[in-house]
Amino acid sequence: MGTTPSPSYSITLRLEIVNHVGMFGKIATAIGETGGDIGAVDIVKVGKGIIVRDFTINARDEAHEKAIIKAVKKIKGVRVIHASDRTFLLHHGGKIEIHNRVPIKTHSDLSRVYTPGVARICMSIHNDKEKAYRLTIKRNSVAIVTDGSAVLGLGKIRPEAAMPVMEGKAMLFKEFANIDAFPICLATGNTDEIVKTIKNISPGFGGINLEDISSPRCFEIEERLKQELDIPVFHDDQHGTAVVVLAALFNAAKIVGKQLQKLNIVISGAGAAGTACCKILKEVGITGIIVCDREGAIYKGRKKHMDPVKKWISENTNHSNIKGSLSDTMNGADVFLGVSAPALITVDDIKKMSPDPILFTLANPDPEIAPEDAYPYVRILATGRSDYPNQINNMLCFPGLFRGLLDSRAKTVNEEIKLSAARAIASMVYEKELSEDYIVPSIFDRKVVTAVASAVSEAAFKTGVAKRQRWH
């Protein structure tokens, strides 16, 4: 499947061009014939007989960027002064920084923010550690913690290479929920060491966002931390995905006129996201679930390629004990949920499904089937990509969820909190607006964060896990 040019592979070509009629057309044609998407053209300067222009072009990948540059270089009368990868430029020096909330301009300022005045604040917290929420950044801070073992679709790339993703996540926390989030990349993959490290740094944070930690270790790490810490711990790859998937499914079921609890669902992927999706779907009463991994259907009694998580799946799903490949499980399915790898299903698989099939193909950047191939045969299609309708993105969940957790000072994340977040996301698409191409709100809809935060905070109070008094 050929991917569409994307801003993530965006280059700026600064070109010195002989100032003759038709030169611009030649350049545009060369870029177009190579498959590039011209986004902007700016004049840098005009000289005697020449003009310098910047062409901003979206490409498919790095090889495509090079092909575009090569095609432009072949044009007589054009000199490539330099080519810049705009994504690399954006990351130069990192994407985040710290700003002071109050100025330090005088000795008076210094004596209050630091010594000697700060000693009074320290002793106040020493006498009552709960005051850290009122007198320090703790009340609005989240640690984004990874070991770099399962980054995006890149796998185990080590903590240093994981930093750009963690910085990006910190940006989203700040931009959409005004939360100060700090990227923390650990130079260990040892479960005990990760748990110990997070416990040791936890006093400075109001919440922990686990990120890009490989399965099945991520389950144990999260569970141990939830038991041992009094601040919320949330593995976004698991539960963020599950919350948004459930929100989308709430609305998709309405459109196709099927009862949510009676849906038959095939999940491709038994890792962190697939398992969490399975659990949250069961939580709302859906029992017709089959989960598949690389070996095919997971069923009770399967011996090969099993672990404790898959054992749980085998005992709690696939009640008909169906065996075989992913394709074999598609017969009569109402929903296919892919959180796995590209090109795993075919049009023939979709034709096996029940009428009005729903496909959530969330492998990124290339989904389990090319959307163009699937569209003629499905009623509703969602992907993880931004260039197709119905983008299932964790960003719809985690900013608002943590805003609500911090505002209520929740000590944990329970099932009711996650379900409340899913309902809130779904509710942001009003009944009259629901359509096959609009089952989840835009990730840029600022009202989503407010709605999710409010629902999460209310659920925290309702279930008794909020430590903050309602009247504060």
N, C-alpha and C positions, 0 to 999 in steps of 0.2 A: 504494500500500500504506500503510495507516494504521499508524504505529508504536505500540508499547506505551508507556504512561507509564513514565518512567525517573527514577531518583534524580538523574541529571545535569540534569534540569529539575525541581528540587524547590523549592517555596516554603513559607514559613511565614507564615500570615495571623494576625495578632493582632486578635481581634474582640471588641468590646464588645457584649454581647448582653443584651437585656431578659430578666430571669430568670423566664420563663414556661415552663410545661410544653409540650413539643413544639418548642421553638426549635432544640434540637440536631438533631432529626430533619429540620427544614426545611433547615438548613445542610448536613447530610450528603446529603440528597436533591439539593439544588442542585449540589453538587460532583459527585456521582455521575452525574447527568443530563448534566453537561457533559463527562463522561469522565475526571474527575480520580480519582486513587487516594489515599485518605486513609491516611497512614502512622502518624500519632500525633496525639493530642489531649491537651493539658495545660491544667490550670487555672492561670492566672496570679494572679488575685485575685478575691475575691467582695466586692461592695459592696451597698449598699442598693438592691435592685431590679435590680441588674445583675451580670453575671458576665463576666470577661475570660478568654478561652481562646486558646491557640495551636493552630492547625490546620496540621500538616505534610502537604503534598500533593504527590504526583508528577504531573507533566504530560508531554505529548509534545514540546512545543517552546515557544518564548517566546510565540507567538501563543496557544497553548492556556493558558498561565499567565494571560495577560490575560483570556481568556474566562472562566476560573474566577473570577477576582477580580470581574469584571463581574457574573457570576451571583450571587455572594454579596452584592454591594452592593445588589442589587434586593430583598433580603429585608427586609421591614419589621421594625424592632426590632433590626437588626444594623448596627453601624458598624465599618468597617474602619479600625483605628487605624494599622496600617502593614502592608505586604507586603514580605517579604525574600526575595531569591533566594539559597538556601542555598549554591549553588555559587560565586556571587560572594563571599559572606561568607567561605567557606573560603579563597579566594585573597587575601583582604585582607592586604596586607603581605608577600605571597609565602608559599610553602609550606615553605621550607627555611631553615636558619640554621646557623652554625658554633658548635660547643662545644669548649672546651679539654679535653684529656684529663688534664691535671695542673693543680692549683691554683697560683695565684701569690698567696701571702699574706704572704711575708716578703722581706727583702733577699736572704736566702740563696736562696730560690726564684728570684728575679729574676736573680741573678748566674749561675744555671745554665741557665735557659731562654733568657736573652738575654745581653747583654754583662756581664762579659767571657768567661764560660764557653763561650758558644756558638762563640767563635772556634776553640776546639780541635776542635769538631765540624766546622766548615767546612773546616779544614785537613786533617782526616782524610779527608773526601770529596774534597778537592782532590787528595790523593795517590792516591786510589783511588775513582773515581766510582761504582763498584759498591756502595760503602758507603751510597749514598743510599737503597738499598732497605732497609737495616737501620736507618738513623738519621733518616729523614724519612718523611713521609706517602706518598712515591712508591710504596711497596710495596703500598698499599691504595687507590690513587686512580685514577680514570678521568675523562677529559674527555669530556663529551657535547657534540659540536660540530655546529652547524647554520648554514646561511645563510638559513633561513626560506623556502626556495624550493618545498618540497613538504610542507607540514605537514598531517598526518592527511589528511582529505578536503578541506582548505581551500585547498590550493595555495600560491601565492606570496604570503605575507602579511607578509613582512619579519621581520628578526631580533627586534625588540622583541615582536612579537605571537607569536613562537615560544617565548618564554621560559616561559610557563606549562606547555607540554608538556615542555620540558627539565627544569623543576623537578620535575614529576611523575615523570619518569623517574629523576631523582636520588633521589627518595623511595623508589622501588621498589628501586633498587640498595641503599640503606641498610637498608630494612625486611627484604628477603628474603635479602640476601647480605652484609650488614654492610660494604658497599663505600662509600667516600666519593667521590661523583661530583659533578662541578661543571658546571653549565650554561654553555656558552660559545657565544654567538650572534654571528656575524660579520657586519659591515656591508659585505660584498662578495659578489658572485656569481661573481667571476673565479676560474677554476680554479687558475691559477698563484698567485694571492694566497692562496687558501684553503690550498693545499698548503704554501706558504711559512710562513703563520701557524701552522699546526698543527705544522710542524717546529720552529718557534722556541719554542713553548710546551711541547713534548714532554718536556724534561728533568724537569719537575715531576710527570709522570704515569707510571703503570705500564701504561696502556692508553688507546686512543682509541676511543670509540663515535661513529661518524658517524651522523647522524640527520636525516631529512627534508630531504635534498639531492636535487634533481630529477635525473631520468634524461634524457640519458645521461651527464651530467657526473659523477654519483656513481661510475660505474665507473672513470673515469680517475683521479679523486681518490683513491679507495681503492687502486687498483693502484699509483699512484706512491708513496703513503705506505707501503705494504707493502714496496716496494723500498728506500725511503730511511730508514726508521726501524727501530730494533731493539726496539721494543715492539709488542704486537699491535694491529692496526687492524681494526675490525669494523663494517661498515655494517649495522645491525640491520634496516632496512627490506628489505634484500636477504636476508641470510643467516639472520636470526632467523626470518623468515617461512618460509623454505625448510626450515630444520631442523624446525620444529614441523609443517609440512605433511608432511614425510617421516615423522616419528614417527606422525602420525595415519594415514598411508597404510599403514605397516607393520601396524598393528592392523586397519584396515578390510579389507585384503586377506585377513587371516586369517578374519575373520567371513564374508565372501562366498565363501571357498574358492577364490580365484583366485591364481595365481602372480604375485608382484610384478613380475618382469621381463617378463611377457607382457601386462601391462595396457596398454590403449590409452587415452591421456589427452589431453584437450583443455584447453588453458590459455587463458583469456581475460585478456589483459593482457600487454604486452611491455615493461613498465617494469622498475623495479628488482626488485620482488618476483617478477614473472612470469619474468624471465630467470634469477634465482637459483634459483627452483623448478625451472625447466627443467634447469639445470646439475646440481643435486643429484640429480634423478631419473635423469638420464643416468649419473651417477656410480655408482648402484646397479644399473645394467644395463638400465634401461627405455629402449627405443628407439622405441616407438610413441607419439610425442608430436607434437601439432600445436599451434602457438601462434598465437593470433589477436590482432590489434589493431583499431583502429577501421575499418580498410579490409578486414578479414576475414582469411583465412588468410595466414600468411607462408610463402612457398614460394621455392625456388631460382629465381632469374631475375626475381623481382618488382622492378619499377622504382620504383613510387610509394611515397612516405612511408617510405623506408628510411634507416637510419643504420648505423654499424659494428656495433652490437649486434644489430640486426635482420638484418644480413647474416650474422653468426655463426649466428643462429637458423635462417635459411634454409638454411644449409649443413649444419646438424647435426640438424635435425628434419624432419618431414613428408616422409619418404623416398618416399612415393607421389606427391608433388607435387600434393596436393589443393588446388584453388582454390575461391574462393567465400566466402560469408558465414560467420559463426560458426555459424549454424543448419545450414549445409551440412556442417560438419565433425563434427556430433554423431552422425552415423550410425554405429552400432556401437561407440561409445565406452563404455569401462568406467567412466571417471572424468571428471567435469567439475571443473576447478579455476578458480574465478573470483577474480582479484585485480584487478578493474577498476572497474565502475560498476554502479549499480542497474538492475534490470529489463531485463537483456540477453537472457535466455532465457525460454522459455515451457514449459508442460506438454507441448505438441506436440514440442518439442525433446527433452525427457526421454524421451518415448515412442520416440524414434528410437534411444536408447541400448541397449546390450546388457542382458540380464537382470541383476537385482540392481544397478542403477546406484548409483554413489557420487557425491555432490555435495558439494564444498567451495566454498561461496559466501561469500567472505570480504570483499566490498565492505562498507564500514562508513560510516554506520550502517545503510544499506539494502542488503541483498544483491542478487545478480544475479537472484534470483527470490524472491518471498515464501515463507518456509518453509511457511506454511499451505497454499499452492498446491502445493508440491513434495512434501510428506510422503506423500500417498497413492501416489506413483509412484516413490519411491526406496527403496532398502534402507538406505542410510546418508546422513545429512545433517549437515554441520558448517557453522558460520558463524563470523564474528568477534565475534558479540554474546554478552553474558553472560546474556541472558534466554532462550536456547535451549540444548539439550544440545550437547555437543561444541564448546566454544569453542576455536577455533584462535587463540591469543594468543602473541605474542612473549615475553611475560612468563614463559612456561614455559622459555624458552631463555636469555635474556641474563644474568639474575642468576647462575645457576649456571655458565654458560660463562665469564663474566669472573672469577668466584671461582676457577675452575680455572686460568684463564690467569695470574692474579696469584699463586696459590699455587705454581705450577710455574715462574713467571717466564718464561713462553713468549714467544718473540720474534716470533711470527707466528701466524696462524690458518690452518691448512692443511685440506685436505679431510677427512683422517682425524679431525681434531678435531671438525669439524661432524657427520660421520657418527656419531661416538661420542656426541655430545650427543643426536642424534636417537634412537639406540638406547636411551640411558638414559631419555629421556622416555617412549618407548613401553613400556619395561619396567616403568614405575611403575603401569601397569594390568595386574594379574595375569591370567593366562589364564582363571581361573575367574570373573573379574569382567567380562571383555570382553562387550560387547553393542552393539547398534546405537546406543544412546544413551550409550555410555561407551567411547570409543576413545582419549581423552587424559585425563590426570589433571587434577584441579582446580588452578587457578592458585594456590590458597591451601594446597596440600599442601606443607608445608615440606620434606618428604623429597625433593622433586623437585630443589631446589637442591643438596642434598648429593650426590644421585646424579649429576647432570649435572657438578658440579664435580669429583667423583672420576673420572668417565669422561674428561673433558677433560684433567685433569692427567695421567692415565695415558697418553692418546694423545700428549700433548706430549712426555713422556719417551720413549715408544715410537718416535716419529718424529724424535727428536733435536732438537726445537726448544725444549726446556726448558733454561733457564740455571741453575736451582736444582739443587743436589745432592739426590739422593733421601733421604739420611740426615739432612738438616736439618729 
